[in-house]
Amino acid sequence: MEVRMTFQEYVSQRGHVLMRLAHVLTGGDAHAAQDLTQTTLVDVYRHWRRVRGAENSDAYVRRMMVNAHLRRLRLKSSAEIPAEAPADRGGTIADPADEVAARDETRRLLARLPPRARTILVLRYYADLDDNAIADLLRISPSTVRATASRALAGLRAAEVGNKHG
């Protein structure tokens, strides 16, 4: 990022990227993604000198978003009940909406994962971070990242198989 960039310029250039990351972190909940993005941008504005001076300001802001997301999850009520997955629609004609439905199902499956597992998978596959970068971001060991990702992926595979047979 250019050193002379203003906060407004940063938001104009990178706001959509933050919104997409928030959307994935929140399991596809558009309102929660907007709230998370707004919360993060408030923090970015408050700490703009540090953000602007960081070696990699995008990574710094991404860490701020992940921390805000995890803080939010810790405070969230445990009374929330996940929605049931949609019933499988049979048929042999290719529907252009199948890809959209598959993405929606992936979001639903991700939303069922524990927050840390979902965050690790999002950072690995959506933000394209390696295990060491994820470990640094979440302040855990790389082996914990690998183990959590492995268990989360196994859970997603099992849920996928369960959805096809159930």
N, C-alpha and C positions, 0 to 999 in steps of 0.2 A: 504494500500500500504506500502511496506517496505520502511523505512526511507532512506536507502542507494541506492534506485533505481535511475538509471540515466534517463534522459529524453528519450534517445534512447530505453531503456528497457521498459519504460512506453508506448511509441508509439508502440513498437513491441507487447506488451501484450494487450493494450487497444485500439489501433488504429481502428481495425475492428468494435468495439462497437461504437466508435464515428462516424464512417462512416455510420453505420446503422441508428443511431439516426439522423444524418444530412440528410440522404436519406428520412426519414419519415418527418422531419421538412420541407423539401423543396418540399413536395408534390410529391416525386418520381423523381424529376429532377436530374439525375445522375451528370451532370456537376455542377449544383448549389450545390449539396451535397459535391462534391469534393472540390469546392471553399470554402464552409463553413467549412469543416473539416480542410483544409489547413490554413484558417484564424484563426481558433481556436487553431491549433497547434502552429502557430507563436506566438499567445498570451501566450499559455502555456509555450513555450520556454522562452519568455521574462520574465515571472513571475514564473519560475520554482521553485525558493526557497520557494515562498508562496504556490505553489501547493503542493510541496513535504512536506511542514510543516503543511498542512491543516489536520484537524481531519479526514475528508472524502474527499480525493483528487478527487475521481470520481465525487462526487456531485459538488465539486468546478469547475471541468473542464466542467461538464454538464451545470452549470450556465454560464460559460464563452461562451459555444456554443450557448445557448439560447439567451444571450445578443447580441452576434455577429449576430445571425439570425434576431433578432428584429431590430437591427441597420440597417442591410441590407435591411429589408423590408421598413423601414422608408425612406431610400434613394432611393428605387426603383422607377422607373418611373410609373406613373399611366396610361400610354398609353397601358399597356399590356391588351390583350383581351384573355379571356380563350377559349380554344378549345372546340368544341362541343363534347358531349358524343357520343360514337359509337352507331350505330343502333343495336337494339336487333336482334340476330341471332336465328331464330326459329329452331325447330327440336326436335325429341324425343330421339335421340341416345345420350347417355352420352358422352361428349367430355372431355378428360383429361385436356384440356386447360381451361375448365370452371372455375376452381379454380383460375388460373392465371388471367383470365378475370375479375373475381369478385374482386380480389385484385387490379387490375388496375382500375376498376370502383371506388373502395373505395378511391384509391389515387386521382382520378379525383374529386370525391366529396369533399374530404378533401381540395384539392387545391382551390376549390371555396369558402371555408369558409374565413372569415376575419382572418388575421394573428394571433391575440390573441386567437381566438376560436380554430383555428387549433393547435396552440402551446399547449393550455390547454389539448385538447383531446389527442395529441401525448404524452404529459408528463403523463397523467392519464392512458392511455391504452397501450402505447408502452413502456414507461419508468417505468410504474407501480408505480408512485408516488401517495401519498394520497393528498387530497385537501390542507392540511396545508403545505406540502412540496412544492407543486406547488405555493401556495400563497407566501411562502418565496422566492422562486426562481424568481417569476415575480414581487415581491414587491407589491402585491395586497392582498385584504382580502380573507379569505377562502370562504366567502359568494359570493364574486364576481366570484371566481373560479367555485363554484357550479352553479350560475346563468348562467354564460357564457357557461359552459358545457351543461347545460340543454337546452339552446337556440340552441346551435350548434347541439346537437343530434336531436332535433326536426326538425331543418333545414335539416339534413341528411336524416331523415325519410321521410320528405316531398319530398325531391329530389328523393329518392328511389321510392316512390309511383308514382311520376311524370314520372320517367323513365319507369316504368312498364306500365303505361297507355298512355304514349305519344309517 
